[in-house]
Amino acid sequence: MLSRLLRNDEPSVYVQAAWEDVGDEALPRPPLREGLGTSHLKVSTRVPLAQAYFDQGLSLLHLGWGPEARRSFAEAARLDPELAMAWWGLALTRGAGARFAAARADAMARALALSEGLPDVEQRYIVAASLLAEKGPSNGRHAFVREMESLVDRYPEDSEARLLLAGFLADGYEPDGRPGQGQPYAQVMLRELLRTNPDHSGVHFAWVCTMLPSARPEAARESALRLPKLAPGASFALLASGRLLGRLGETDAAYRVLEAAVEADDVYLARESLPAVFAPCAELAMRLLSQGCAEAGQYSDAQTWARRLRQRVESAGGEPQALLFAATTLVATHLRFGFCRAAADVQLEFAGELTTAERVLRDGVRLYTRGINALDGGRLSDVERACVALEQLQPSLSEVRRSEGRALCPRDVARVLEVAENELRGSLEARRGDGGRAEATLIRAWRMERRLRASGPAPFSRPARETLARARLRGEREEKALELARALVVERPGCGHFRLLLAEARAALGDRVLAVQDFNSFLDRWRDADAHLPELRRARTYVDGRGRILRLVHTTEAPFPVPPDFRPLEKVSC
């Protein structure tokens, strides 16, 4: 999917991808593999094996697996040096940015030089790609789209051209929910491709990626269920499927698919004799598994996945950026359940020299967890100091040059810290009884949260809207809290924390009938949750008729059991 390759739409766990610094001619020969889909575009070659490798490269290109697609295109070029379309593929799979501009330009020049006398359709493919290679995905966007539109108009039966165009146009959504410039256009083309190419893994992958950030992810449910069967060897496809199923609340199905993504990466690494740092998406899948377990109330399992992630990263050499991603996953797991002391105890010291972005992110996580711990203990002056320190960290990132490739971007770190600071400050203002100011601060945090890039680090703070809803309950604005809780449940129907919030808002309004229904819905979502969690006790107490109004979680409640491997912890009281 071109938008993924050209716009860096996925988080970067490791700084380097496989084969990144290896020239096209020196790339090791890949095997012809099954389980990657069945793309086919007839190209001008008399070498059947070159055609087979070209088709495999095309399948991998559609699935967003750039490094492996490049290997396949390089092998096609070795088998038939006159195959212009192989060099076309090599130019596209180098992605965007100045780092590989020379390699991209060289491959494109070879393709153009070999294109004379080729069939018109291949020449059109090459001319369109040359506009991207020359001007980049931003400046060359209009020209590339126009050339691809001409190709599609001239050859309407060429599904591969339509899929490439749709994959490039899938722009996602703006923070206010409006579709990006090419998003509706891409959706129209993909719907037609789904009808005419129901077994094309690239079409289903593009459709899942296109609908995942939309308000209608259920439209891609069937594609998410089919992808693991059509492309079981492509971890990117499995990851996309698991993410969409998780968003739809199909927790068990998402868990199985994400586990399969980790296994597919491990099989790939073993077959290619590659270190774990070159796993395409196993680490991200493990982060999502930890988050999914947390949403289902499985605190122990969420910790297990977070610790497995950290062990995996450490065994691979302990690259600081990857260690930070793993550490923040464990911190976020503890905070999600209110165990703030455990979050503060997560080890954040790493060997080696950190970049400015890495150091500031680490310090920001420390300050935030320190602030949450102080808030839980009622030490409001310490919370204020943590907020000020978080704010003072951000200017140090503004002078750092923006990173290219997969390295942690200073601007992304600044955005994540800004969200954390405002969420913490809003919680502090709510505790002080300044409801109006808390409302404004938390709404600002929510808006900032919506602007976080997918390619940046995951936020480690609590969801701003959930904190806002609880602040509204504290300020006796139950109707507004209920409205927000409903929206959260619609967005993440599988998240038990949001369903519990909805039930508590109903209870605060005195609507016992609907509150009991929502508490039961929460208990059903958390049917496999850890038995010691106090949320379960509160829900059962209300359902059994022993509780009438539940507004907030108070630290004055009766003691509750805690995991045996932690010292006694307290629940967050806001």
N, C-alpha and C positions, 0 to 999 in steps of 0.2 A: 504494500500500500504506500504510494508515493508520499502522501502527506506525512506519514510516520517517519519515513527515511529522510525527507527534506526539511522537516520542521522540528525534529527531536521531540516528539510527542510523549516519550516515555521517560520515567525517572532513571537516573544514572546511578547504579549502585557502585560500579567500578569505573575508574577513569578511562580504561582502555578496553576496546573490543577486540575480538579475535582477528588476527591477520591484518590489523590496522596499519602497521608499519612495514608490511611486506608488499613489495611491488607486484603488479599483476602477473608478470612473467614468472615470478618465484613462488607463487601460491602453490601449495601442495594439491595434488589431484584429489578431488572429492569422489566418493562412491556415488553411483546412481542409486538413489534411495526410494523406497516406497513410503507411503504415509505422508506425502507432502502435497497431494492434490494432482490434478491432471490438466494443467494448462498446456495449450498447444498453439503455436503460431508458426506456420510454414515459412521458412527462411531459405535464402539462396545458398544452399550447400549440397555437395555431392557426398558428404560424409555423414552417414546415418547417426553415428555416435555423436557428432557435433550437434546435430539436430536434437538428439536426446538431452544433451547437456544444456543446450540453449533452453529447451522447454523446462528443464528442472530449475534453471536460473530464473525463468519467468515466473514459475510457481512460487519460488522463494521471494521474489520481488513483490508479488502480490501479497504475500504473508508478512511483509515488513522485515524479513530476515536478511538484511543487507550484506553482512560478511560472507554468509554461505552462498547467497546469490552471486556475489562477485567471484567466488571460487568456481562456480559452475560456468559462468560466462567466460572466465579465463581459460578453463579447460576446453570449452568450445572453440575459443580463439586459437589455442595450441593445436587442436585437431584440424582446424581449417583456418589458417592465418588470413585468408581472403574473406572470411565471414564478417561482413560489416556490422551486422546486427549483434554479434558477440561484443564488439567494441562499444556499440550503443549501450548494451547492458552494463558494461564496465563503467561507463561514464555516469549512468544513473545511480549505480549502487555506491558510488563514492560519496553520495550525499551532498550537503551544502557546506558553506564555510570556506575560509581562505586556506585552511591547513592543507587540504588536498586539491587545491585549485589547479596546480600544475599537472597532477596525475589525471584529473578529470578532463582538463583541456587536451592532454595528449591522447587519451582514449577517444575523445570526441573528434579530434583531428583525423585519427586513423579511420574512424567510421565514415566521416565525410569523404575522405580520399578514396575509400573503397566503394562508395555508394554509386559512383558513375556507372550507368548501364544496368542498375538493379531495377526490379519491378517498381512501379510507382508507389505502391503501398509501403515498401521498405524505405524508400527515399523520404516519404512523408514522416515516418516514425523518426528517422535520423535528423531531419531538419527541425522537427519540433523539439527533440531533446537537446539539440545544439543551442537553442535559445535559452534553455535552462542552464546549460553548462557555461554559457558565455555571460549571462546576466544574473544568474542566481534565481532562487524560487520567488523572491519578492519582485525584483525589477523585470524578470522575464516571464512573470505570471501571465499577463494578458496575451503576449505573443505566443506562448506555449499553448494556452487554451484555444486560441484562434486556430493554430495549426492542427491541433488534435480534433477540433470541431470539423475542420475541413476533411480530415482523414475519415472521421466517423460518417460524415455526410456522403463521402465518395464510396465508402465501403461499409454500409450499414450492418452487414452480417458479421463484421469483425468484432466479436465480443471482447477480445483482449484489449483492443483500443478503447472501447467504451469503459472497461473496468479501470484502465490506467487513468483515463480522464476523470472518472468518478472518484478514484482514490486520491487524485491530486486536489480535487475541488472540495473534498470533505474538510471543511474549515472549522468544525466544531461550533461552539456557542459562545456568545459574549456573556459577560457577567450578569447582565440583566435578563438573560434567557433568550435573547433574540438570536436566530441562527446566523452563522458567519456568511460571508458574501456568496460562497458557492455551495453552501450546505443543502438548501432545497433542491437545487439543480442536481447535485450528487444523489440525493435520495430518489429523485424521479428515475434517474438512470439505473440505480441499483435495484429498484423495485422491478423494472423491466428485465434486468439481468437475472434476477431471482426466478422470474417466470420462464425465461428462455434457457437458463443454465442452472437448473436446480441442483446439480451435483458438483458445481465448481466451488472448491474450497476458498479461493480468493474472493469470490463474490460474497459468500457468507461471512468471511472475515471482515471485509470492508463494511458490510451491512451492520455487523455487531459493533465495530469501532465507531461507525457513524451515529448509531442510535444510543450508544452507551451514555453519552453526556446529555441526551435530550430528555424532555419531560415524558417521553413515550418509549422507554426502553423495552417494554413488553412487546413492541412490534418486532423486535429481533430475537425473541425467545426461541423460536423454532430454529433459527440459524445457530444460536448458541448451543442448542442441543445436538445439532447435526455436525458442527465443527469437529468435536472430538472423534467422530467416526470417519470424517472425510480427511482429516489431517492429524492423525494421532502422533506423528513424529515431529510436528512443529509446535514447540512450546509456546511461541507467540500466539498461535491460534487457541491453544488451551487456556492461556492466561486471559485472553479477551473473553472467551466463553465463560470462564469462572467469574470474572469481574461482573459480567452482565447478569448471570444467574444469582450472584450474591446481592446485587442491587435489587433484584426482583424478590428477594426474600427466600429463595430456594437454597437454603443454607447447605443441606446435605449434598445436593447435586454440585453446588459450587465447590464444596470441600473436596469431593472426589476429583473434579476436573483440575483443581489447583494442585492437588497431590500428584496427579498424572503429569502436570507440567514440570514439577520438580524431578520426577522420575525420567521424563523424556530428556531433560537437560543432562542428567547424570549418565544416561545411556550415550548421549552424544559426546560428552566429555571423555568417557571411557573408550569409545570407538576411535576418537581422534587423538587420544593421548594428550589431552589438553588439561591445564590446571583449572581449578574451580573459578578463577577470576574471569574466565572466558565463557562461563555459563550465560546463555542469552537472557534468561529471566527467572531462574530458580530462586534467587534471593528475593526478588520482588514477589513471587508467588508465595514464599514463606512469610513475608510481611503481611500479605493479604490473608493468609491462613490464620495468622495470629489475630488480626483484626476481626475476622469472621468468627473465631472462637469467642472473642470478647463480646461481640454482639449477641452471641447465643448464651452468654453467661458462663462459659467454660473457662474460668479464670486460670485454672491449672494448665489446661491445654494451650491457652494463649501464651502463657509464660514458656511452656515447653517449646513452642515454635519459635518464639523470640530468642530463646537460649540456643536452640539448634542453629538458628541463623547466625548468631554471634560465634558459635563454635566453628561453623563452616567458614566464616570470614577469617577467623583467627588462623585456622588450619591452612588457609590459602595465602598466608603471609601478612595478614593484618593491615591491609591498606587503610589509612586513616578515614578516607571518605566512606568506605564500606563499613568500617567499624562504627562510625557515627550513625549511619542508617540503622545498623543493628541495635545500637544502644538506645536510640530514640524510639525504636519499636518496643523495647522492653519498658522504657519509661512510660510511654503512652499506654501500655497495657496496665501497669499499676495505677496510673492516674484515672484510667477509665472506670475502675472499680473503687476509686477513692482511697487507695492505699498509698498515700503521699509520702510516708516515711520510706517505704520500700523503693519508691521512685527516686527519692533523694539519695538512696544508697547504691544506685546503679553505677558501676565503675565507668568513669569517663576520662581516665588517663590513658593516653595512647603513646606508644613508642614512636620515635621519629618526629620530624619537623612538620607541623601543620601549616597549611596555607591560611591566609587571613580569613577566608570564608569558613574554613573548617574550624578554626580556633573560635571565631565569633559564634558559630552555631553551637559548639560545645558549651561555651560560657553562657549562652542564652538558655540552653536546656537546664543548666545548673541553677541559674537565677530564677527561672520560672518554677522549678520544683521547690526551690527554697521558699519562694513566695507562697506557693500553695500550702506548703507545710506550715508556714507562719499563719496563714489565713485560717487553717484548720485549728491551730492552737490559740486563735484570738489575738495574736501579736500584730496588730494592725499597722503599727509604725514600721515593723520589719517588712510587711507587705509593700508599704509605700516605698521603702528603700529599694526593694527588688524591682518595682515598676520603674523607678528612676534609673536604676542601673541598666535595665533592659532598653530603655529609651536611649541612653548614652552609648550603647553598643552600636546602634545603627549607623550613625554618621561615619564611623570608621570604615564602613563598607562602600560608601559613596565614591571614595577616591580610588578604589581598586578597579583595575581594568576588567571589563567583562570577559569571562572565560569563553573559550570555544570548545566544541566537542562535548564530551561527557563529564568534564570537570565541574565541580560544584560552582554555581554561578553566584557571585556576591549579591546581586540584586534579588535573586530568589531567597537567599538567606535573610536579607533585610525584610522582605515581605513576611516571611514566617515569624520573625521576631516581632514585627509590628503587630501581627495578629495576636501573638501570645501576650504582649504587653497590654494591649487594649482589653483582652479577655480577662486578664488578671486585675487590671485596674477597675473594670466594670464590676467584678465580683467584690472588690474592696469597697467601692462606692455603695453597692447594694447592702453590704454588711453595716456600713455607717448610717444607713437609712436614707441616703440621698437617691431616691428612686428615679427622679427625672434625669439626673446626671448619669446614673448607671445605665439607664435605658439608652441614652444617646451614645455612650461609650461602647456598649455591647452591639448596638446596631452598626456602629462604625467597624467594629471587629468582624462582624458578619459580612459586611460588604467587602472588606479586605480579604476575608477568607475565600470569597467567591472569585477573587482575582488571582489566586495562587496558581502558578503554572504547574501542569502535570509533570513537567520535566524537572521541577525543583524538588527540594526535600519535603517529606510529608510533615504536616503540622503536628507538633507534639502536645499542643494545648488542648483543652477540652473543647468540644464543638460550641462555637459562639452562640448559636441559636438555642442550644439546650441550656446554657448558662443564662441566657436572656429570659427564657421561659421560667426558670427557677427564680430569677430576680423578680419577675412579674408576680409569681406566686407569693414571694416574700412581701411584696408591696401591695398585696390584695387586689391584683388586677387579673383575676382568675380567667375571665373571658378571653383576654388577650393571650394569656398563657395557653389556654386551650386551643386557640386558633393556631398558635405556633407549633404546639405539640402535634396537632393533626397534620400539618404540613410536613413535619419531620417523619411521621409514620408513613405517609404517602411516598415520600422520597426513599426511605429505607425501611420497607415493611418487615424485614427480617431482624431488625435491631430491637432487642428486648429493652434496652435502656430507653428508647423513645416510646415504646408502648407503656412502660412503667410511668414515664412522665405524663403521658396522656391519661392514664388511669388516675394518677394523683391529682391532675387538674380537674377531672370529673368529681373526684371525692371532695376537693376544696370547694367546688360549687354546690355540693350537697346532693348531687344526682347519683344516688346510691345504685340504682338499677344499671345505668350505663357504666358506672365506675366498676361494679362487680364484673360486668361483661369484659371490660378492658383489662382488669386485673387477671381474669381467667385467660384472656388472650395472651397476656404477658407470661403467665405461668406455663401456658402451652409452648410458647417460644423458648422458654427456659426449662423445658422438661428434662433436659440432660445437663442442666447447670450444676455447678459445684454446690453441694448441699449446705455449706457453711455460710453462704452469702446472705447478708441481712435483707436484701431486696426481696428474697423469697419469703422470709418470715413476715415482712410487712404486708406483702400481698396476701398471703394466706390468712393473716390476722384480720385484715379488712373483709375478705370474702367470707370468713367464718362468723362475721358479725361482731367482732370484738374491737373493731376500729370504725369510727365514724368520719372523721376528717383527717386526711393526711396532706399536709401542705409541703413540708420539707423534711429532709433527713437531718435529725438533730443528734449531736454528740451525747446528749443526755439520755438517749435511749438505753435500754438494758444491754449488757455486754453480749457480744456474739462471738462464735468460734472464728479463729483465724487459721491460715495455713500453718502447719507445723514448722516449716522452714523459715518463718519470719518471726521477729519479735512482735509483741502486741501492737496492733495498728489501730488507728481511728479512722472513722469515715469523714469525708469532706462535708462540711456543714453548710455549704452554699451551693 
